Amino acid sequence: MTPTLPRVARAFAAAILLAATLVLAGPPAAAVQKSASCEVETTARVVAVGDVHGAYDKFQAILREAGVIDNRRRWIGGRTILVQTGDILDRGPDSREALDLLRRLEPEAERAGGKVYALLGNHEVMRMLNQRDYISAGEFEEFKSFDAEGLREAAWEIVVKQAAEQTRKAGQDFDERAFRKKFLQDNPPGAIEMQIAFAPTGDYGKWLRERNAMVKINGVVFLHGGISPSVAPLGCAAINAQVRAELKLPGPPPEPEKALSTGPDGPLWYRGLVDGSAAIGQAEVDAILKQLDARAIVVGHTQPPDFKMRTTFDGKVIQIDTGMLGGTFFPGGMPSALEIAGGTFTAIYEGRREVLLPSGR
């Protein structure tokens, strides 16, 4: 019996990164202190964009429509605050370009007096944990290096030795041919480079591990999935601190189902505010908002049936994931951005705008 590739891959993740990954000794302390991202007060316009999923062209198109970037993809938003609620990655082919654009806009916005808050989504966490279920062929291709085959063979040499040793110790037969077939299937050219890039010391991995799960601006909470009643009592600063601490571990959290970064009730995965759950009504939403000292919650992660922005619970929950990628993944999906200006919440689509909540609500 040959050990499965995912089992060996955990050891491989530490060995093959060729000194690019530093395996941490243990979980860092989740120090909780007053967080600037949880206390943002501003008179500036706020623009929020939901899930991108590799739709780079549509992402930049909606940022232009919202007056955030120009035709050269440069920041023209002035003091605007841009919030991206996670899930830049997976499914679509151009996630690296979309991520690069967002990273480049951060310092450009700062210089102009604005701000970019790039938040974590569940797919960013999956990428950091080397979970590849939703990675597209185009994404692997974007990371393919000039010596992709050589790097893949170097990885194979490490993995096959580990696998053979495991089976020998278990007193089992090792089918190297079958194992290699599976290895090549699961590691197309570019996969090893991607794993290095999203490792803790990798270019993208280091940047993502510095991002927050949520931000609160003028009493409006922005995050990817949602806030469950069990997590809300922690508050914004503690939630951000705990997610960061979990993502600095050398692997998945010890109890993934209970962790904030990977669990179904965590802020990156929770859908209870928008999926019609019988356990969530107006009273529960009001209680969550009170615990967060907030007046509304803006989420991505889950698309409304008609792929248009939707408000529920008397305007206190706003869904902004409109299936930007479209195509076979989200038929009927379209790019969109939420604008909050002068107290008015407006949905921006290509060529049109729709007021969701007028000023004074």
One Martini backbone bead per residue (centre of mass of N, CA, C, O) as a GRO file, in nm:
protein
  361
    1MET     BB    1   0.094   0.037   0.025
    2THR     BB    2   0.049   0.370  -0.068
    3PRO     BB    3   0.085   0.673   0.015
    4THR     BB    4  -0.064   0.955   0.003
    5LEU     BB    5   0.007   1.262  -0.112
    6PRO     BB    6  -0.109   1.455   0.107
    7ARG     BB    7   0.056   1.328   0.339
    8VAL     BB    8   0.338   1.395   0.218
    9ALA     BB    9   0.305   1.705   0.160
   10ARG     BB   10   0.359   1.810   0.444
   11ALA     BB   11   0.659   1.743   0.437
   12PHE     BB   12   0.724   1.878   0.167
   13ALA     BB   13   0.662   2.175   0.246
   14ALA     BB   14   0.929   2.193   0.421
   15ALA     BB   15   1.153   2.079   0.214
   16ILE     BB   16   1.105   2.214  -0.092
   17LEU     BB   17   1.141   2.534  -0.035
   18LEU     BB   18   1.444   2.596  -0.033
   19ALA     BB   19   1.456   2.802   0.226
   20ALA     BB   20   1.176   2.976   0.203
   21THR     BB   21   1.090   2.826   0.465
   22LEU     BB   22   0.983   2.887   0.798
   23VAL     BB   23   0.956   2.688   1.068
   24LEU     BB   24   0.773   2.718   1.329
   25ALA     BB   25   0.771   2.645   1.671
   26GLY     BB   26   0.493   2.806   1.720
   27PRO     BB   27   0.239   2.968   1.842
   28PRO     BB   28   0.151   3.272   1.856
   29ALA     BB   29   0.050   3.529   2.021
   30ALA     BB   30  -0.278   3.673   2.056
   31ALA     BB   31  -0.254   3.985   2.054
   32VAL     BB   32  -0.465   4.222   2.216
   33GLN     BB   33  -0.545   4.532   2.063
   34LYS     BB   34  -0.585   4.823   1.953
   35SER     BB   35  -0.735   4.866   1.631
   36ALA     BB   36  -0.729   5.056   1.353
   37SER     BB   37  -0.926   4.866   1.175
   38CYS     BB   38  -1.165   4.908   1.417
   39GLU     BB   39  -1.145   5.262   1.415
   40VAL     BB   40  -1.271   5.390   1.158
   41GLU     BB   41  -1.282   5.742   1.079
   42THR     BB   42  -1.468   5.912   0.811
   43THR     BB   43  -1.539   6.134   0.517
   44ALA     BB   44  -1.478   5.940   0.315
   45ARG     BB   45  -1.497   5.741   0.065
   46VAL     BB   46  -1.640   5.411   0.013
   47VAL     BB   47  -1.504   5.110  -0.141
   48ALA     BB   48  -1.646   4.786  -0.228
   49VAL     BB   49  -1.512   4.454  -0.304
   50GLY     BB   50  -1.554   4.147  -0.394
   51ASP     BB   51  -1.522   3.872  -0.547
   52VAL     BB   52  -1.285   3.770  -0.805
   53HIS     BB   53  -1.149   3.503  -0.908
   54GLY     BB   54  -0.940   3.599  -1.150
   55ALA     BB   55  -1.096   3.872  -1.264
   56TYR     BB   56  -0.907   4.107  -1.373
   57ASP     BB   57  -1.059   4.273  -1.588
   58LYS     BB   58  -1.315   4.323  -1.406
   59PHE     BB   59  -1.175   4.453  -1.171
   60GLN     BB   60  -1.059   4.702  -1.321
   61ALA     BB   61  -1.330   4.798  -1.437
   62ILE     BB   62  -1.473   4.863  -1.160
   63LEU     BB   63  -1.257   5.061  -1.059
   64ARG     BB   64  -1.308   5.263  -1.282
   65GLU     BB   65  -1.613   5.306  -1.238
   66ALA     BB   66  -1.542   5.409  -0.929
   67GLY     BB   67  -1.279   5.602  -0.944
   68VAL     BB   68  -0.989   5.456  -0.858
   69ILE     BB   69  -0.890   5.412  -1.155
   70ASP     BB   70  -0.727   5.414  -1.446
   71ASN     BB   71  -0.620   5.307  -1.762
   72ARG     BB   72  -0.329   5.244  -1.602
   73ARG     BB   73  -0.389   5.143  -1.306
   74ARG     BB   74  -0.413   5.405  -1.135
   75TRP     BB   75  -0.448   5.602  -0.871
   76ILE     BB   76  -0.764   5.829  -0.835
   77GLY     BB   77  -0.915   5.834  -0.535
   78GLY     BB   78  -0.760   5.963  -0.323
   79ARG     BB   79  -0.937   5.941  -0.012
   80THR     BB   80  -1.023   5.677  -0.068
   81ILE     BB   81  -1.171   5.374   0.049
   82LEU     BB   82  -1.054   5.045  -0.007
   83VAL     BB   83  -1.240   4.734  -0.011
   84GLN     BB   84  -1.137   4.391   0.001
   85THR     BB   85  -1.319   4.078   0.083
   86GLY     BB   86  -1.186   3.864  -0.077
   87ASP     BB   87  -1.120   3.630  -0.313
   88ILE     BB   88  -0.898   3.656  -0.549
   89LEU     BB   89  -0.873   3.356  -0.566
   90ASP     BB   90  -0.937   3.127  -0.781
   91ARG     BB   91  -1.067   2.970  -1.081
   92GLY     BB   92  -0.933   3.189  -1.220
   93PRO     BB   93  -0.644   3.277  -1.425
   94ASP     BB   94  -0.579   3.600  -1.290
   95SER     BB   95  -0.493   3.626  -0.979
   96ARG     BB   96  -0.210   3.748  -0.977
   97GLU     BB   97  -0.282   4.017  -1.112
   98ALA     BB   98  -0.493   4.103  -0.901
   99LEU     BB   99  -0.301   4.097  -0.660
  100ASP     BB  100  -0.092   4.297  -0.770
  101LEU     BB  101  -0.281   4.537  -0.791
  102LEU     BB  102  -0.358   4.558  -0.493
  103ARG     BB  103  -0.070   4.594  -0.386
  104ARG     BB  104  -0.001   4.854  -0.551
  105LEU     BB  105  -0.238   5.038  -0.434
  106GLU     BB  106  -0.159   5.085  -0.146
  107PRO     BB  107   0.071   5.305  -0.175
  108GLU     BB  108  -0.083   5.494  -0.365
  109ALA     BB  109  -0.308   5.569  -0.168
  110GLU     BB  110  -0.136   5.681   0.061
  111ARG     BB  111  -0.011   5.918  -0.105
  112ALA     BB  112  -0.323   6.037  -0.154
  113GLY     BB  113  -0.489   5.974   0.133
  114GLY     BB  114  -0.565   5.687   0.125
  115LYS     BB  115  -0.705   5.340   0.125
  116VAL     BB  116  -0.619   4.985   0.163
  117TYR     BB  117  -0.829   4.693   0.225
  118ALA     BB  118  -0.703   4.370   0.240
  119LEU     BB  119  -0.881   4.090   0.276
  120LEU     BB  120  -0.965   3.785   0.390
  121GLY     BB  121  -1.023   3.473   0.251
  122ASN     BB  122  -1.069   3.139   0.218
  123HIS     BB  123  -0.877   3.117  -0.037
  124GLU     BB  124  -0.624   3.230   0.093
  125VAL     BB  125  -0.599   3.013   0.307
  126MET     BB  126  -0.583   2.771   0.118
  127ARG     BB  127  -0.321   2.861  -0.018
  128MET     BB  128  -0.142   2.869   0.241
  129LEU     BB  129  -0.225   2.546   0.288
  130ASN     BB  130  -0.216   2.395   0.008
  131GLN     BB  131  -0.511   2.407  -0.116
  132ARG     BB  132  -0.616   2.287  -0.460
  133ASP     BB  133  -0.923   2.254  -0.553
  134TYR     BB  134  -0.949   2.570  -0.710
  135ILE     BB  135  -0.719   2.560  -0.899
  136SER     BB  136  -0.615   2.674  -1.195
  137ALA     BB  137  -0.430   2.638  -1.472
  138GLY     BB  138  -0.364   2.944  -1.504
  139GLU     BB  139  -0.233   2.979  -1.226
  140PHE     BB  140   0.003   2.794  -1.261
  141GLU     BB  141   0.115   2.938  -1.514
  142GLU     BB  142   0.188   3.212  -1.366
  143PHE     BB  143   0.428   3.043  -1.191
  144LYS     BB  144   0.600   2.958  -1.414
  145SER     BB  145   0.916   2.869  -1.472
  146PHE     BB  146   1.201   2.808  -1.655
  147ASP     BB  147   1.246   2.549  -1.427
  148ALA     BB  148   0.991   2.367  -1.364
  149GLU     BB  149   1.092   2.075  -1.414
  150GLY     BB  150   1.335   2.078  -1.223
  151LEU     BB  151   1.174   2.144  -0.965
  152ARG     BB  152   0.988   1.899  -0.979
  153GLU     BB  153   1.215   1.686  -0.960
  154ALA     BB  154   1.322   1.778  -0.686
  155ALA     BB  155   1.062   1.716  -0.540
  156TRP     BB  156   1.044   1.418  -0.608
  157GLU     BB  157   1.299   1.321  -0.460
  158ILE     BB  158   1.184   1.383  -0.181
  159VAL     BB  159   0.906   1.241  -0.183
  160VAL     BB  160   0.988   0.947  -0.257
  161LYS     BB  161   1.162   0.896  -0.009
  162GLN     BB  162   0.942   0.939   0.201
  163ALA     BB  163   0.743   0.727   0.096
  164ALA     BB  164   0.928   0.479   0.109
  165GLU     BB  165   0.986   0.499   0.413
  166GLN     BB  166   0.697   0.472   0.516
  167THR     BB  167   0.634   0.193   0.391
  168ARG     BB  168   0.866   0.039   0.522
  169LYS     BB  169   0.778   0.089   0.819
  170ALA     BB  170   0.483  -0.047   0.748
  171GLY     BB  171   0.524  -0.306   0.564
  172GLN     BB  172   0.498  -0.204   0.262
  173ASP     BB  173   0.425  -0.145  -0.058
  174PHE     BB  174   0.588   0.038  -0.329
  175ASP     BB  175   0.440   0.235  -0.593
  176GLU     BB  176   0.615   0.437  -0.787
  177ARG     BB  177   0.454   0.475  -1.046
  178ALA     BB  178   0.184   0.566  -0.918
  179PHE     BB  179   0.303   0.798  -0.752
  180ARG     BB  180   0.411   0.965  -0.989
  181LYS     BB  181   0.147   1.011  -1.135
  182LYS     BB  182   0.018   1.168  -0.900
  183PHE     BB  183   0.229   1.389  -0.870
  184LEU     BB  184   0.205   1.511  -1.159
  185GLN     BB  185  -0.097   1.573  -1.140
  186ASP     BB  186  -0.069   1.759  -0.865
  187ASN     BB  187   0.211   1.892  -1.018
  188PRO     BB  188   0.220   2.117  -1.212
  189PRO     BB  189   0.356   2.350  -1.371
  190GLY     BB  190   0.398   2.591  -1.094
  191ALA     BB  191   0.326   2.462  -0.814
  192ILE     BB  192   0.591   2.501  -0.658
  193GLU     BB  193   0.612   2.805  -0.691
  194MET     BB  194   0.348   2.865  -0.546
  195GLN     BB  195   0.418   2.743  -0.273
  196ILE     BB  196   0.651   2.936  -0.219
  197ALA     BB  197   0.493   3.212  -0.247
  198PHE     BB  198   0.276   3.111   0.004
  199ALA     BB  199   0.465   3.104   0.209
  200PRO     BB  200   0.567   3.264   0.489
  201THR     BB  201   0.835   3.382   0.307
  202GLY     BB  202   0.678   3.454   0.080
  203ASP     BB  203   0.563   3.705  -0.098
  204TYR     BB  204   0.254   3.638  -0.060
  205GLY     BB  205   0.245   3.505   0.220
  206LYS     BB  206   0.346   3.743   0.387
  207TRP     BB  207   0.130   3.948   0.304
  208LEU     BB  208  -0.126   3.786   0.390
  209ARG     BB  209  -0.036   3.755   0.702
  210GLU     BB  210  -0.094   4.086   0.731
  211ARG     BB  211  -0.385   4.055   0.715
  212ASN     BB  212  -0.721   4.098   0.760
  213ALA     BB  213  -1.058   3.998   0.829
  214MET     BB  214  -1.135   4.296   0.936
  215VAL     BB  215  -1.332   4.605   0.910
  216LYS     BB  216  -1.411   4.932   1.064
  217ILE     BB  217  -1.633   5.183   0.915
  218ASN     BB  218  -1.840   5.386   1.054
  219GLY     BB  219  -1.980   5.108   1.175
  220VAL     BB  220  -1.881   4.926   0.934
  221VAL     BB  221  -1.856   4.593   0.854
  222PHE     BB  222  -1.587   4.413   0.696
  223LEU     BB  223  -1.610   4.092   0.523
  224HIS     BB  224  -1.641   3.785   0.392
  225GLY     BB  225  -1.863   3.604   0.538
  226GLY     BB  226  -1.912   3.636   0.870
  227ILE     BB  227  -2.096   3.668   1.182
  228SER     BB  228  -2.127   3.483   1.449
  229PRO     BB  229  -2.259   3.445   1.760
  230SER     BB  230  -1.990   3.299   1.873
  231VAL     BB  231  -1.781   3.535   1.766
  232ALA     BB  232  -1.874   3.831   1.833
  233PRO     BB  233  -1.766   3.864   2.136
  234LEU     BB  234  -1.464   3.918   2.056
  235GLY     BB  235  -1.429   4.108   1.836
  236CYS     BB  236  -1.235   4.261   1.608
  237ALA     BB  237  -0.943   4.248   1.727
  238ALA     BB  238  -0.948   3.945   1.816
  239ILE     BB  239  -1.007   3.822   1.543
  240ASN     BB  240  -0.757   3.924   1.396
  241ALA     BB  241  -0.548   3.801   1.590
  242GLN     BB  242  -0.631   3.502   1.560
  243VAL     BB  243  -0.595   3.467   1.257
  244ARG     BB  244  -0.299   3.541   1.246
  245ALA     BB  245  -0.196   3.323   1.440
  246GLU     BB  246  -0.291   3.076   1.276
  247LEU     BB  247  -0.121   3.163   1.007
  248LYS     BB  248   0.167   3.117   1.177
  249LEU     BB  249   0.157   2.841   1.150
  250PRO     BB  250   0.310   2.542   1.012
  251GLY     BB  251  -0.004   2.483   0.981
  252PRO     BB  252  -0.275   2.374   1.054
  253PRO     BB  253  -0.485   2.381   1.279
  254PRO     BB  254  -0.549   2.149   1.517
  255GLU     BB  255  -0.873   2.256   1.495
  256PRO     BB  256  -1.022   2.348   1.216
  257GLU     BB  257  -1.336   2.358   1.300
  258LYS     BB  258  -1.257   2.583   1.543
  259ALA     BB  259  -1.128   2.781   1.371
  260LEU     BB  260  -1.133   3.096   1.233
  261SER     BB  261  -0.978   3.032   0.951
  262THR     BB  262  -1.144   2.724   0.901
  263GLY     BB  263  -1.418   2.747   1.019
  264PRO     BB  264  -1.768   2.768   0.971
  265ASP     BB  265  -1.782   3.016   1.203
  266GLY     BB  266  -1.594   3.183   1.068
  267PRO     BB  267  -1.532   3.489   0.896
  268LEU     BB  268  -1.452   3.325   0.611
  269TRP     BB  269  -1.723   3.105   0.611
  270TYR     BB  270  -1.975   3.230   0.704
  271ARG     BB  271  -2.352   3.216   0.609
  272GLY     BB  272  -2.592   3.284   0.817
  273LEU     BB  273  -2.670   3.587   0.717
  274VAL     BB  274  -2.751   3.471   0.389
  275ASP     BB  275  -2.898   3.156   0.394
  276GLY     BB  276  -3.169   3.141   0.577
  277SER     BB  277  -3.131   3.087   0.863
  278ALA     BB  278  -3.329   3.007   1.138
  279ALA     BB  279  -3.114   3.117   1.360
  280ILE     BB  280  -3.144   3.395   1.191
  281GLY     BB  281  -3.245   3.711   1.298
  282GLN     BB  282  -3.295   4.022   1.396
  283ALA     BB  283  -3.199   3.976   1.687
  284GLU     BB  284  -2.924   3.850   1.615
  285VAL     BB  285  -2.813   4.082   1.450
  286ASP     BB  286  -2.833   4.298   1.670
  287ALA     BB  287  -2.643   4.151   1.867
  288ILE     BB  288  -2.394   4.148   1.689
  289LEU     BB  289  -2.369   4.455   1.653
  290LYS     BB  290  -2.339   4.525   1.952
  291GLN     BB  291  -2.073   4.357   1.995
  292LEU     BB  292  -1.930   4.539   1.753
  293ASP     BB  293  -2.018   4.831   1.741
  294ALA     BB  294  -2.246   4.831   1.503
  295ARG     BB  295  -2.469   4.892   1.201
  296ALA     BB  296  -2.316   4.706   0.983
  297ILE     BB  297  -2.279   4.438   0.726
  298VAL     BB  298  -2.022   4.340   0.494
  299VAL     BB  299  -2.038   4.083   0.236
  300GLY     BB  300  -1.933   3.801   0.084
  301HIS     BB  301  -1.910   3.458  -0.061
  302THR     BB  302  -2.228   3.512  -0.125
  303GLN     BB  303  -2.470   3.482  -0.370
  304PRO     BB  304  -2.718   3.611  -0.502
  305PRO     BB  305  -2.948   3.484  -0.720
  306ASP     BB  306  -2.917   3.763  -0.920
  307PHE     BB  307  -2.634   3.906  -0.891
  308LYS     BB  308  -2.720   4.122  -0.674
  309MET     BB  309  -2.725   4.337  -0.458
  310ARG     BB  310  -2.808   4.291  -0.098
  311THR     BB  311  -3.053   4.362   0.150
  312THR     BB  312  -3.091   4.290   0.501
  313PHE     BB  313  -3.217   4.348   0.794
  314ASP     BB  314  -3.280   4.652   0.747
  315GLY     BB  315  -2.982   4.710   0.615
  316LYS     BB  316  -2.755   4.537   0.800
  317VAL     BB  317  -2.711   4.350   0.541
  318ILE     BB  318  -2.452   4.326   0.284
  319GLN     BB  319  -2.426   4.201  -0.043
  320ILE     BB  320  -2.124   4.189  -0.283
  321ASP     BB  321  -2.136   3.910  -0.426
  322THR     BB  322  -2.168   3.893  -0.802
  323GLY     BB  323  -1.995   3.702  -0.975
  324MET     BB  324  -1.753   3.825  -1.148
  325LEU     BB  325  -1.648   3.585  -1.327
  326GLY     BB  326  -1.856   3.403  -1.426
  327GLY     BB  327  -1.966   3.185  -1.636
  328THR     BB  328  -1.960   2.861  -1.521
  329PHE     BB  329  -1.957   2.946  -1.222
  330PHE     BB  330  -2.135   3.241  -1.271
  331PRO     BB  331  -2.414   3.264  -1.408
  332GLY     BB  332  -2.472   3.614  -1.435
  333GLY     BB  333  -2.235   3.742  -1.347
  334MET     BB  334  -2.086   4.053  -1.199
  335PRO     BB  335  -1.948   4.341  -1.163
  336SER     BB  336  -1.884   4.522  -0.847
  337ALA     BB  337  -1.964   4.810  -0.626
  338LEU     BB  338  -1.949   4.967  -0.315
  339GLU     BB  339  -2.091   5.280  -0.213
  340ILE     BB  340  -1.995   5.518   0.049
  341ALA     BB  341  -2.176   5.835   0.056
  342GLY     BB  342  -2.327   6.045   0.262
  343GLY     BB  343  -2.495   5.773   0.365
  344THR     BB  344  -2.490   5.630   0.086
  345PHE     BB  345  -2.586   5.325  -0.072
  346THR     BB  346  -2.413   5.205  -0.370
  347ALA     BB  347  -2.448   5.034  -0.663
  348ILE     BB  348  -2.189   4.933  -0.889
  349TYR     BB  349  -2.201   4.913  -1.232
  350GLU     BB  350  -2.167   4.876  -1.554
  351GLY     BB  351  -2.322   5.184  -1.645
  352ARG     BB  352  -2.443   5.176  -1.337
  353ARG     BB  353  -2.677   5.271  -1.070
  354GLU     BB  354  -2.783   5.170  -0.721
  355VAL     BB  355  -2.977   5.237  -0.464
  356LEU     BB  356  -2.992   5.084  -0.146
  357LEU     BB  357  -2.925   5.325   0.074
  358PRO     BB  358  -3.025   5.596   0.196
  359SER     BB  359  -2.991   5.865   0.351
  360GLY     BB  360  -3.076   5.803   0.702
  361ARG     BB  361  -3.087   5.483   0.758
   0.00000   0.00000   0.00000
